[in-house]
Amino acid sequence: MTRRLNTRVSVIIATYNRYKDLRECLASLFDLNVKPFEVIVVDSFSVDGTQKLKNCFPIKFVSIKKRNRQSARNLGISIASGDIIAFLDDDVIVHRKWLESIVEPYSDNRVGGVGGRVVPYGTSDKIYLRTRRNEVGKVFNSGLVLGNFDFLPENPIEVDSFIGCNMSFRRELLIQVEGFDENFIGTGYRDDTDLCLRIRKLGYKLLFHPEAMVWHKFKGKQISSEWLYWYVRNHMYFYFKNIFIQSKRSFPSALYHMLFPPRDYALKSGIKLKIEPMLVINVLKGLIDGYKTWKFSTS
């Protein structure tokens, strides 16, 4: 028997050419005992038949020409009518307690956002890969950002940031901060952290709920110098926008932590760097373009 929550939750999923993954994600959502108020899929004109899914599930399906996750999510926000807006990646599977756990902390009016655990697809919901640092969603003044979003605390804990594939916010706060910053392009890296910091600056808490869990199909990859460019470019834009203006002396430390994150934390991500001739050039270009993007946005 399907139960309904008093709080209306809109789920937004941005997608492109992931028909199979998106189908499995939607199936897990609509298999919940407590279902979302609405599910909005924003598709960047996929060519793999993704559009057919609007005939298989009771979703709002919107197509956009632009391949930009931040634009897609902002469009979703503009048409969502729920009190809470949750964001999922198209390649996650939600845990049976996900929706109820996302909603639960919002009974406290001081909570502006709720996120949850992310563990590798095909693993136990109790898995946790330990590192020397147990901070979850922590943003340091040095520019270092630690995720550890597979951590399993006994109770919800307050954090600085969520991971973008499993997070939610009060709709009115998303409207107040004008949604996602579309200056984060390419991989969109750090767009989620930037949004979280802007919500916190309004005076609201962000809570990490261990039972609001999803399985993510990302299993690590060998990254190219092009990916590294976007990583550096977006992280530096994030750093200059959110940290540099408060602590200019942190720049050397920010540069170091970006290029040399804690070793065990980097290994945990499963990402391996592919050495290519353009590697150093793309890193330097990313540094310059990240700075230029910040300067242009403030002019």
C-alpha positions as CSV (number, residue, x, y, z in Angstrom):
1,M,0.0,0.0,0.0
2,T,1.4,3.4,-1.0
3,R,1.7,6.0,1.8
4,R,2.0,9.7,1.2
5,L,4.1,12.3,3.1
6,N,2.7,15.6,4.3
7,T,5.8,17.3,2.8
8,R,5.8,17.4,-1.0
9,V,9.1,16.4,-2.5
10,S,10.0,17.1,-6.1
11,V,12.8,15.0,-7.5
12,I,14.9,16.5,-10.4
13,I,17.1,14.3,-12.6
14,A,19.2,15.8,-15.4
15,T,20.2,13.3,-18.0
16,Y,21.9,12.7,-21.4
17,N,22.1,9.3,-23.2
18,R,21.7,7.1,-20.2
19,Y,18.5,5.3,-21.1
20,K,19.2,2.1,-19.2
21,D,20.6,3.7,-16.1
22,L,17.8,6.3,-15.9
23,R,15.2,3.6,-16.3
24,E,16.7,1.7,-13.4
25,C,16.9,4.9,-11.3
26,L,13.2,5.7,-12.0
27,A,12.2,2.1,-11.3
28,S,13.8,2.4,-7.8
29,L,12.0,5.7,-7.1
30,F,8.6,4.4,-8.1
31,D,9.1,1.2,-6.2
32,L,9.3,3.0,-2.9
33,N,6.5,2.6,-0.4
34,V,6.5,6.3,0.0
35,K,6.7,7.9,-3.4
36,P,7.8,11.5,-4.4
37,F,5.2,14.1,-5.1
38,E,6.6,14.6,-8.6
39,V,9.6,13.5,-10.6
40,I,11.0,15.8,-13.2
41,V,13.5,14.6,-15.9
42,V,15.3,17.2,-17.8
43,D,16.9,15.6,-20.9
44,S,19.5,17.3,-23.2
45,F,18.1,15.8,-26.3
46,S,19.4,12.3,-25.9
47,V,19.6,10.1,-29.0
48,D,19.4,6.7,-27.2
49,G,15.6,6.5,-26.8
50,T,15.6,8.2,-23.4
51,Q,12.4,10.1,-24.4
52,K,10.5,6.8,-24.4
53,L,10.7,6.7,-20.6
54,K,8.0,9.4,-20.3
55,N,5.6,6.7,-21.5
56,C,6.8,4.2,-18.9
57,F,6.7,6.3,-15.7
58,P,4.5,9.1,-14.4
59,I,7.1,11.8,-14.8
60,K,7.4,15.3,-16.1
61,F,9.7,15.1,-19.1
62,V,11.4,18.2,-20.5
63,S,14.0,18.5,-23.3
64,I,16.6,21.2,-23.6
65,K,19.2,21.8,-26.3
66,K,21.9,22.8,-23.9
67,R,24.1,20.1,-22.5
68,N,24.7,21.7,-19.1
69,R,23.7,20.1,-15.9
70,Q,23.4,23.3,-14.0
71,S,21.0,24.8,-16.6
72,A,19.0,21.5,-16.6
73,R,18.6,21.6,-12.9
74,N,17.7,25.3,-12.8
75,L,15.0,24.6,-15.4
76,G,13.7,21.8,-13.2
77,I,13.6,24.1,-10.2
78,S,11.6,26.6,-12.2
79,I,8.8,24.1,-12.9
80,A,8.9,22.1,-9.6
81,S,6.0,22.6,-7.2
82,G,7.2,20.6,-4.2
83,D,8.1,22.1,-0.8
84,I,11.4,20.2,-1.0
85,I,13.5,19.7,-4.1
86,A,15.8,16.7,-4.3
87,F,18.5,16.2,-6.9
88,L,19.6,12.7,-8.1
89,D,22.0,11.6,-10.8
90,D,20.6,9.5,-13.5
91,D,22.8,6.5,-12.6
92,V,21.8,6.0,-8.9
93,I,19.5,3.5,-7.3
94,V,17.7,4.8,-4.2
95,H,17.5,2.9,-0.9
96,R,14.0,1.9,0.3
97,K,14.3,4.5,3.2
98,W,15.7,7.2,1.0
99,L,12.6,9.5,0.7
100,E,11.4,9.3,4.3
101,S,15.0,10.0,5.5
102,I,15.4,13.0,3.2
103,V,12.2,14.5,4.6
104,E,12.6,13.7,8.3
105,P,15.1,16.5,9.2
106,Y,13.0,19.2,7.7
107,S,10.7,19.2,10.7
108,D,13.4,21.5,12.1
109,N,12.9,24.9,10.5
110,R,16.6,25.7,10.9
111,V,17.5,22.9,8.4
112,G,17.8,24.2,4.8
113,G,19.1,21.1,3.1
114,V,19.4,17.3,3.6
115,G,21.8,14.9,1.8
116,G,22.7,11.3,2.2
117,R,25.2,8.5,1.8
118,V,26.5,7.4,-1.6
119,V,28.0,4.0,-1.9
120,P,29.2,2.0,-5.0
121,Y,26.6,0.2,-6.9
122,G,26.5,-3.6,-6.2
123,T,27.9,-3.2,-2.6
124,S,26.4,-3.5,0.8
125,D,24.5,-0.5,2.3
126,K,26.9,-0.9,5.3
127,I,30.1,-0.5,3.3
128,Y,32.5,2.3,4.3
129,L,36.1,2.8,3.0
130,R,38.0,4.2,5.9
131,T,40.4,7.1,5.5
132,R,42.6,8.9,8.1
133,R,40.2,11.8,8.1
134,N,36.5,11.2,9.0
135,E,35.1,14.6,8.2
136,V,32.0,14.4,5.9
137,G,31.3,17.2,3.4
138,K,33.9,19.4,5.0
139,V,35.1,22.6,3.3
140,F,38.4,24.0,4.7
141,N,39.7,27.5,4.6
142,S,42.7,26.1,2.7
143,G,40.4,25.2,-0.2
144,L,40.5,21.5,0.5
145,V,37.0,19.8,0.2
146,L,36.5,16.4,1.7
147,G,33.6,14.2,0.8
148,N,33.6,10.9,2.6
149,F,29.9,10.5,1.7
150,D,30.0,6.8,2.3
151,F,30.5,7.4,6.0
152,L,28.0,5.8,8.3
153,P,27.4,7.8,11.4
154,E,24.8,6.7,14.0
155,N,22.7,9.8,13.6
156,P,22.3,12.7,11.1
157,I,25.3,15.1,11.3
158,E,25.7,18.7,10.2
159,V,28.0,19.3,7.2
160,D,29.3,22.1,5.0
161,S,28.4,20.4,1.7
162,F,26.6,17.5,0.0
163,I,27.5,15.5,-3.1
164,G,25.4,16.5,-6.1
165,C,24.0,13.0,-6.9
166,N,22.0,12.8,-3.7
167,M,21.0,16.1,-2.1
168,S,17.9,18.2,-1.3
169,F,16.9,21.7,-0.3
170,R,13.9,23.8,0.6
171,R,12.5,25.2,-2.6
172,E,12.2,28.7,-1.3
173,L,15.9,28.8,-0.5
174,L,16.9,27.6,-3.9
175,I,14.8,30.4,-5.4
176,Q,16.4,32.9,-3.0
177,V,20.0,32.0,-4.0
178,E,18.9,31.8,-7.7
179,G,19.7,28.1,-8.1
180,F,22.9,26.6,-9.5
181,D,25.7,28.9,-10.7
182,E,25.9,28.2,-14.5
183,N,29.4,29.5,-14.6
184,F,30.3,25.9,-13.6
185,I,30.6,24.2,-17.0
186,G,32.2,21.2,-18.6
187,T,32.1,18.5,-15.8
188,G,30.3,21.0,-13.5
189,Y,32.8,20.0,-10.8
190,R,32.1,21.9,-7.5
191,D,28.7,23.3,-8.5
192,D,27.1,21.3,-5.7
193,T,29.6,22.6,-3.0
194,D,29.1,26.2,-4.2
195,L,25.3,25.8,-3.9
196,C,25.6,24.3,-0.4
197,L,27.8,27.2,0.8
198,R,25.3,29.8,-0.5
199,I,22.4,28.0,1.4
200,R,24.5,28.0,4.6
201,K,25.3,31.7,4.2
202,L,21.6,32.3,4.6
203,G,21.9,30.9,8.2
204,Y,20.5,27.4,7.6
205,K,22.0,24.1,8.5
206,L,22.8,21.2,6.2
207,L,22.2,17.7,7.5
208,F,23.8,14.5,6.3
209,H,21.3,11.6,7.0
210,P,22.9,8.2,6.8
211,E,19.7,6.4,5.8
212,A,19.0,8.8,2.9
213,M,21.3,6.5,0.8
214,V,21.8,5.8,-2.8
215,W,23.9,3.3,-4.8
216,H,26.0,5.1,-7.4
217,K,27.2,3.3,-10.6
218,F,30.3,5.5,-10.8
219,K,33.2,3.1,-10.3
220,G,36.2,5.3,-10.9
221,K,38.0,5.9,-14.2
222,Q,41.2,7.0,-15.8
223,I,40.9,10.7,-16.4
224,S,42.4,12.6,-19.3
225,S,44.1,16.0,-19.4
226,E,40.8,17.4,-20.7
227,W,38.9,16.2,-17.6
228,L,41.7,17.6,-15.5
229,Y,41.3,21.0,-17.2
230,W,37.6,21.2,-16.1
231,Y,38.6,19.9,-12.6
232,V,41.1,22.7,-12.2
233,R,39.1,25.4,-13.9
234,N,35.9,24.8,-11.9
235,H,37.7,24.2,-8.6
236,M,39.6,27.5,-8.9
237,Y,36.5,29.4,-9.8
238,F,34.8,27.9,-6.7
239,Y,37.9,28.8,-4.6
240,F,38.1,32.4,-5.8
241,K,34.4,32.9,-5.4
242,N,33.9,31.4,-2.0
243,I,37.2,31.4,-0.1
244,F,39.9,33.7,-1.6
245,I,37.9,36.9,-0.9
246,Q,37.9,36.0,2.8
247,S,41.4,34.6,3.0
248,K,43.8,35.7,0.3
249,R,46.8,34.0,2.1
250,S,45.2,30.6,1.5
251,F,46.0,30.5,-2.2
252,P,49.3,28.5,-2.0
253,S,47.6,26.0,0.3
254,A,44.5,25.8,-2.0
255,L,46.8,25.2,-5.0
256,Y,48.6,22.4,-3.2
257,H,45.5,20.6,-1.9
258,M,43.9,20.8,-5.4
259,L,46.8,19.2,-7.1
260,F,47.8,16.9,-4.2
261,P,44.8,15.9,-2.2
262,P,45.2,13.5,0.7
263,R,46.5,10.2,-0.8
264,D,44.1,7.8,0.8
265,Y,41.2,10.1,-0.1
266,A,42.3,10.3,-3.7
267,L,42.7,6.5,-3.8
268,K,39.2,6.2,-2.4
269,S,37.7,8.0,-5.4
270,G,39.0,5.3,-7.8
271,I,40.2,8.0,-10.2
272,K,43.5,7.4,-12.0
273,L,45.4,10.1,-13.9
274,K,46.4,9.4,-17.4
275,I,49.7,11.0,-18.2
276,E,49.4,13.0,-21.5
277,P,51.5,15.6,-23.3
278,M,48.9,18.3,-22.7
279,L,48.6,17.6,-18.9
280,V,50.6,20.6,-17.6
281,I,49.3,23.0,-20.3
282,N,45.7,22.1,-19.4
283,V,46.3,22.5,-15.6
284,L,47.8,26.0,-16.3
285,K,44.9,26.9,-18.6
286,G,42.4,25.7,-16.0
287,L,44.0,27.9,-13.4
288,I,43.9,30.9,-15.6
289,D,40.4,30.3,-16.9
290,G,39.0,29.7,-13.4
291,Y,40.4,33.0,-12.2
292,K,39.2,34.8,-15.3
293,T,35.7,33.4,-14.9
294,W,35.6,34.6,-11.3
295,K,36.9,38.1,-12.2
296,F,34.4,38.4,-15.1
297,S,31.5,37.3,-12.8
298,T,32.3,40.0,-10.3
299,S,32.8,42.8,-12.8
